[in-house]
Amino acid sequence: MKKIGTHFQESYHELVEKVTWPTWNQLQQSTVIVLVATLLITAMVWVMDIASENLLKLVYSFFK
């Protein structure tokens, strides 16, 4: 039981004294970067989906 208490004490100490939290500006910049990356990846997946759909339609049209 003592090990569990020690673990929580050490975790709290690390959280309070060793973790560096981002500033508001850093947080905003990181959020914008994540949103832009998400939009770019979403657009790439959408384009690949449309391309593969059209390619499969073309391939299927040969076997009708």
N, CA, C and O atoms as CSV, one atom per row, in Angstrom:
chain,resi,resn,atom,element,x,y,z
A,1,MET,N,N,0.826,-1.197,0.000
A,1,MET,CA,C,0.000,0.000,0.000
A,1,MET,C,C,0.867,1.255,0.000
A,1,MET,O,O,0.505,2.283,-0.574
A,2,LYS,N,N,2.022,1.145,0.660
A,2,LYS,CA,C,2.920,2.301,0.722
A,2,LYS,C,C,3.460,2.645,-0.666
A,2,LYS,O,O,3.671,3.816,-0.983
A,3,LYS,N,N,3.684,1.611,-1.500
A,3,LYS,CA,C,4.188,1.857,-2.848
A,3,LYS,C,C,3.196,2.673,-3.666
A,3,LYS,O,O,3.594,3.534,-4.451
A,4,ILE,N,N,1.914,2.406,-3.486
A,4,ILE,CA,C,0.888,3.148,-4.221
A,4,ILE,C,C,0.887,4.607,-3.791
A,4,ILE,O,O,0.813,5.503,-4.631
A,5,GLY,N,N,0.969,4.850,-2.488
A,5,GLY,CA,C,1.021,6.221,-1.980
A,5,GLY,C,C,2.245,6.959,-2.476
A,5,GLY,O,O,2.167,8.132,-2.841
A,6,THR,N,N,3.385,6.268,-2.490
A,6,THR,CA,C,4.618,6.869,-2.988
A,6,THR,C,C,4.495,7.197,-4.472
A,6,THR,O,O,4.945,8.248,-4.928
A,7,HIS,N,N,3.888,6.294,-5.207
A,7,HIS,CA,C,3.698,6.526,-6.639
A,7,HIS,C,C,2.883,7.800,-6.879
A,7,HIS,O,O,3.259,8.634,-7.704
A,8,PHE,N,N,1.777,7.947,-6.163
A,8,PHE,CA,C,0.947,9.135,-6.343
A,8,PHE,C,C,1.669,10.409,-5.907
A,8,PHE,O,O,1.516,11.452,-6.543
A,9,GLN,N,N,2.440,10.337,-4.849
A,9,GLN,CA,C,3.200,11.506,-4.408
A,9,GLN,C,C,4.234,11.908,-5.456
A,9,GLN,O,O,4.373,13.088,-5.776
A,10,GLU,N,N,4.951,10.932,-5.984
A,10,GLU,CA,C,5.953,11.224,-7.001
A,10,GLU,C,C,5.313,11.728,-8.292
A,10,GLU,O,O,5.856,12.613,-8.953
A,11,SER,N,N,4.175,11.172,-8.646
A,11,SER,CA,C,3.471,11.624,-9.850
A,11,SER,C,C,3.029,13.073,-9.691
A,11,SER,O,O,3.190,13.880,-10.607
A,12,TYR,N,N,2.470,13.403,-8.528
A,12,TYR,CA,C,2.041,14.781,-8.276
A,12,TYR,C,C,3.239,15.727,-8.306
A,12,TYR,O,O,3.169,16.809,-8.890
A,13,HIS,N,N,4.329,15.318,-7.678
A,13,HIS,CA,C,5.546,16.151,-7.655
A,13,HIS,C,C,6.047,16.403,-9.075
A,13,HIS,O,O,6.420,17.527,-9.412
A,14,GLU,N,N,6.057,15.370,-9.901
A,14,GLU,CA,C,6.512,15.530,-11.285
A,14,GLU,C,C,5.572,16.440,-12.060
A,14,GLU,O,O,6.024,17.289,-12.828
A,15,LEU,N,N,4.279,16.272,-11.867
A,15,LEU,CA,C,3.296,17.086,-12.571
A,15,LEU,C,C,3.411,18.560,-12.206
A,15,LEU,O,O,3.283,19.426,-13.071
A,16,VAL,N,N,3.648,18.844,-10.955
A,16,VAL,CA,C,3.688,20.228,-10.487
A,16,VAL,C,C,5.035,20.897,-10.759
A,16,VAL,O,O,5.079,22.066,-11.144
A,17,GLU,N,N,6.126,20.167,-10.562
A,17,GLU,CA,C,7.436,20.817,-10.592
A,17,GLU,C,C,8.273,20.523,-11.839
A,17,GLU,O,O,9.150,21.317,-12.181
A,18,LYS,N,N,8.029,19.413,-12.521
A,18,LYS,CA,C,8.906,19.050,-13.639
A,18,LYS,C,C,8.266,19.247,-15.008
A,18,LYS,O,O,8.979,19.371,-16.004
A,19,VAL,N,N,6.969,19.279,-15.077
A,19,VAL,CA,C,6.283,19.432,-16.360
A,19,VAL,C,C,6.272,20.903,-16.740
A,19,VAL,O,O,5.947,21.761,-15.920
A,20,THR,N,N,6.630,21.191,-17.985
A,20,THR,CA,C,6.533,22.569,-18.467
A,20,THR,C,C,5.283,22.677,-19.334
A,20,THR,O,O,5.138,21.971,-20.333
A,21,TRP,N,N,4.405,23.551,-18.942
A,21,TRP,CA,C,3.151,23.737,-19.655
A,21,TRP,C,C,3.328,24.797,-20.725
A,21,TRP,O,O,4.043,25.774,-20.500
A,22,PRO,N,N,2.706,24.638,-21.871
A,22,PRO,CA,C,2.867,25.639,-22.929
A,22,PRO,C,C,2.175,26.949,-22.572
A,22,PRO,O,O,1.213,26.985,-21.804
A,23,THR,N,N,2.698,28.020,-23.154
A,23,THR,CA,C,2.038,29.311,-22.975
A,23,THR,C,C,0.792,29.337,-23.866
A,23,THR,O,O,0.583,28.449,-24.692
A,24,TRP,N,N,-0.019,30.364,-23.681
A,24,TRP,CA,C,-1.253,30.478,-24.470
A,24,TRP,C,C,-0.931,30.588,-25.957
A,24,TRP,O,O,-1.611,29.979,-26.784
A,25,ASN,N,N,0.105,31.362,-26.306
A,25,ASN,CA,C,0.489,31.516,-27.712
A,25,ASN,C,C,0.988,30.208,-28.304
A,25,ASN,O,O,0.640,29.865,-29.434
A,26,GLN,N,N,1.802,29.474,-27.550
A,26,GLN,CA,C,2.281,28.173,-28.028
A,26,GLN,C,C,1.123,27.211,-28.243
A,26,GLN,O,O,1.105,26.459,-29.218
A,27,LEU,N,N,0.165,27.236,-27.339
A,27,LEU,CA,C,-0.998,26.363,-27.452
A,27,LEU,C,C,-1.819,26.702,-28.689
A,27,LEU,O,O,-2.278,25.806,-29.397
A,28,GLN,N,N,-2.003,27.994,-28.952
A,28,GLN,CA,C,-2.744,28.412,-30.145
A,28,GLN,C,C,-2.009,28.001,-31.418
A,28,GLN,O,O,-2.632,27.514,-32.362
A,29,GLN,N,N,-0.703,28.192,-31.451
A,29,GLN,CA,C,0.076,27.819,-32.630
A,29,GLN,C,C,0.014,26.314,-32.873
A,29,GLN,O,O,-0.138,25.870,-34.011
A,30,SER,N,N,0.129,25.546,-31.820
A,30,SER,CA,C,0.063,24.096,-31.962
A,30,SER,C,C,-1.314,23.661,-32.454
A,30,SER,O,O,-1.426,22.752,-33.276
A,31,THR,N,N,-2.347,24.303,-31.955
A,31,THR,CA,C,-3.702,23.971,-32.379
A,31,THR,C,C,-3.898,24.270,-33.857
A,31,THR,O,O,-4.501,23.474,-34.577
A,32,VAL,N,N,-3.396,25.404,-34.311
A,32,VAL,CA,C,-3.518,25.758,-35.729
A,32,VAL,C,C,-2.757,24.750,-36.590
A,32,VAL,O,O,-3.250,24.339,-37.640
A,33,ILE,N,N,-1.580,24.356,-36.162
A,33,ILE,CA,C,-0.788,23.382,-36.917
A,33,ILE,C,C,-1.537,22.059,-37.022
A,33,ILE,O,O,-1.578,21.450,-38.091
A,34,VAL,N,N,-2.122,21.620,-35.931
A,34,VAL,CA,C,-2.867,20.354,-35.944
A,34,VAL,C,C,-4.091,20.462,-36.852
A,34,VAL,O,O,-4.382,19.531,-37.602
A,35,LEU,N,N,-4.804,21.575,-36.796
A,35,LEU,CA,C,-5.983,21.744,-37.654
A,35,LEU,C,C,-5.606,21.770,-39.136
A,35,LEU,O,O,-6.276,21.142,-39.956
A,36,VAL,N,N,-4.544,22.487,-39.480
A,36,VAL,CA,C,-4.110,22.551,-40.877
A,36,VAL,C,C,-3.667,21.167,-41.354
A,36,VAL,O,O,-4.024,20.746,-42.454
A,37,ALA,N,N,-2.896,20.465,-40.537
A,37,ALA,CA,C,-2.450,19.119,-40.910
A,37,ALA,C,C,-3.642,18.181,-41.080
A,37,ALA,O,O,-3.663,17.366,-42.002
A,38,THR,N,N,-4.623,18.292,-40.204
A,38,THR,CA,C,-5.818,17.458,-40.310
A,38,THR,C,C,-6.572,17.739,-41.603
A,38,THR,O,O,-7.023,16.811,-42.275
A,39,LEU,N,N,-6.710,19.010,-41.951
A,39,LEU,CA,C,-7.394,19.362,-43.191
A,39,LEU,C,C,-6.634,18.861,-44.419
A,39,LEU,O,O,-7.242,18.363,-45.366
A,40,LEU,N,N,-5.306,18.993,-44.403
A,40,LEU,CA,C,-4.507,18.514,-45.530
A,40,LEU,C,C,-4.609,16.995,-45.690
A,40,LEU,O,O,-4.786,16.498,-46.802
A,41,ILE,N,N,-4.500,16.278,-44.607
A,41,ILE,CA,C,-4.589,14.817,-44.668
A,41,ILE,C,C,-5.983,14.393,-45.110
A,41,ILE,O,O,-6.128,13.453,-45.892
A,42,THR,N,N,-7.010,15.082,-44.612
A,42,THR,CA,C,-8.380,14.775,-45.017
A,42,THR,C,C,-8.556,15.001,-46.517
A,42,THR,O,O,-9.180,14.188,-47.200
A,43,ALA,N,N,-8.011,16.098,-47.028
A,43,ALA,CA,C,-8.116,16.385,-48.462
A,43,ALA,C,C,-7.374,15.336,-49.286
A,43,ALA,O,O,-7.862,14.917,-50.335
A,44,MET,N,N,-6.208,14.911,-48.825
A,44,MET,CA,C,-5.457,13.886,-49.547
A,44,MET,C,C,-6.221,12.563,-49.586
A,44,MET,O,O,-6.278,11.908,-50.626
A,45,VAL,N,N,-6.799,12.178,-48.472
A,45,VAL,CA,C,-7.579,10.932,-48.433
A,45,VAL,C,C,-8.800,11.044,-49.336
A,45,VAL,O,O,-9.157,10.082,-50.016
A,46,TRP,N,N,-9.443,12.206,-49.350
A,46,TRP,CA,C,-10.615,12.409,-50.209
A,46,TRP,C,C,-10.236,12.279,-51.682
A,46,TRP,O,O,-10.939,11.632,-52.458
A,47,VAL,N,N,-9.111,12.903,-52.061
A,47,VAL,CA,C,-8.647,12.820,-53.452
A,47,VAL,C,C,-8.308,11.376,-53.817
A,47,VAL,O,O,-8.656,10.921,-54.907
A,48,MET,N,N,-7.642,10.657,-52.935
A,48,MET,CA,C,-7.316,9.255,-53.208
A,48,MET,C,C,-8.579,8.408,-53.316
A,48,MET,O,O,-8.635,7.484,-54.126
A,49,ASP,N,N,-9.584,8.711,-52.514
A,49,ASP,CA,C,-10.852,7.987,-52.562
A,49,ASP,C,C,-11.549,8.202,-53.906
A,49,ASP,O,O,-12.015,7.251,-54.534
A,50,ILE,N,N,-11.614,9.454,-54.335
A,50,ILE,CA,C,-12.242,9.768,-55.625
A,50,ILE,C,C,-11.468,9.108,-56.769
A,50,ILE,O,O,-12.071,8.548,-57.684
A,51,ALA,N,N,-10.136,9.174,-56.719
A,51,ALA,CA,C,-9.305,8.584,-57.770
A,51,ALA,C,C,-9.494,7.072,-57.826
A,51,ALA,O,O,-9.638,6.511,-58.912
A,52,SER,N,N,-9.495,6.413,-56.690
A,52,SER,CA,C,-9.664,4.960,-56.694
A,52,SER,C,C,-11.071,4.577,-57.133
A,52,SER,O,O,-11.251,3.550,-57.789
A,53,GLU,N,N,-12.070,5.380,-56.786
A,53,GLU,CA,C,-13.436,5.110,-57.238
A,53,GLU,C,C,-13.521,5.179,-58.761
A,53,GLU,O,O,-14.104,4.302,-59.399
A,54,ASN,N,N,-12.941,6.218,-59.330
A,54,ASN,CA,C,-12.966,6.366,-60.789
A,54,ASN,C,C,-12.153,5.273,-61.480
A,54,ASN,O,O,-12.559,4.770,-62.527
A,55,LEU,N,N,-11.026,4.909,-60.913
A,55,LEU,CA,C,-10.221,3.839,-61.490
A,55,LEU,C,C,-10.976,2.505,-61.460
A,55,LEU,O,O,-10.953,1.757,-62.437
A,56,LEU,N,N,-11.637,2.213,-60.353
A,56,LEU,CA,C,-12.398,0.970,-60.264
A,56,LEU,C,C,-13.595,0.976,-61.227
A,56,LEU,O,O,-13.925,-0.053,-61.815
A,57,LYS,N,N,-14.232,2.121,-61.381
A,57,LYS,CA,C,-15.326,2.208,-62.361
A,57,LYS,C,C,-14.807,1.912,-63.762
A,57,LYS,O,O,-15.464,1.225,-64.543
A,58,LEU,N,N,-13.612,2.442,-64.077
A,58,LEU,CA,C,-13.010,2.189,-65.382
A,58,LEU,C,C,-12.690,0.705,-65.559
A,58,LEU,O,O,-12.977,0.125,-66.606
A,59,VAL,N,N,-12.103,0.101,-64.548
A,59,VAL,CA,C,-11.761,-1.321,-64.625
A,59,VAL,C,C,-13.021,-2.165,-64.758
A,59,VAL,O,O,-13.056,-3.093,-65.566
A,60,TYR,N,N,-14.055,-1.860,-63.982
A,60,TYR,CA,C,-15.305,-2.635,-64.035
A,60,TYR,C,C,-16.002,-2.473,-65.396
A,60,TYR,O,O,-16.687,-3.381,-65.867
A,61,SER,N,N,-15.815,-1.298,-66.016
A,61,SER,CA,C,-16.474,-1.080,-67.294
A,61,SER,C,C,-15.900,-1.999,-68.384
A,61,SER,O,O,-16.590,-2.287,-69.362
A,62,PHE,N,N,-14.669,-2.456,-68.236
A,62,PHE,CA,C,-14.069,-3.370,-69.207
A,62,PHE,C,C,-14.697,-4.764,-69.146
A,62,PHE,O,O,-14.638,-5.514,-70.120
A,63,PHE,N,N,-15.295,-5.112,-68.005
A,63,PHE,CA,C,-15.832,-6.470,-67.820
A,63,PHE,C,C,-17.345,-6.532,-67.902
A,63,PHE,O,O,-17.938,-7.515,-67.459
A,64,LYS,N,N,-17.978,-5.530,-68.447
A,64,LYS,CA,C,-19.437,-5.556,-68.593
A,64,LYS,C,C,-19.848,-6.292,-69.821
A,64,LYS,O,O,-21.042,-6.411,-70.099
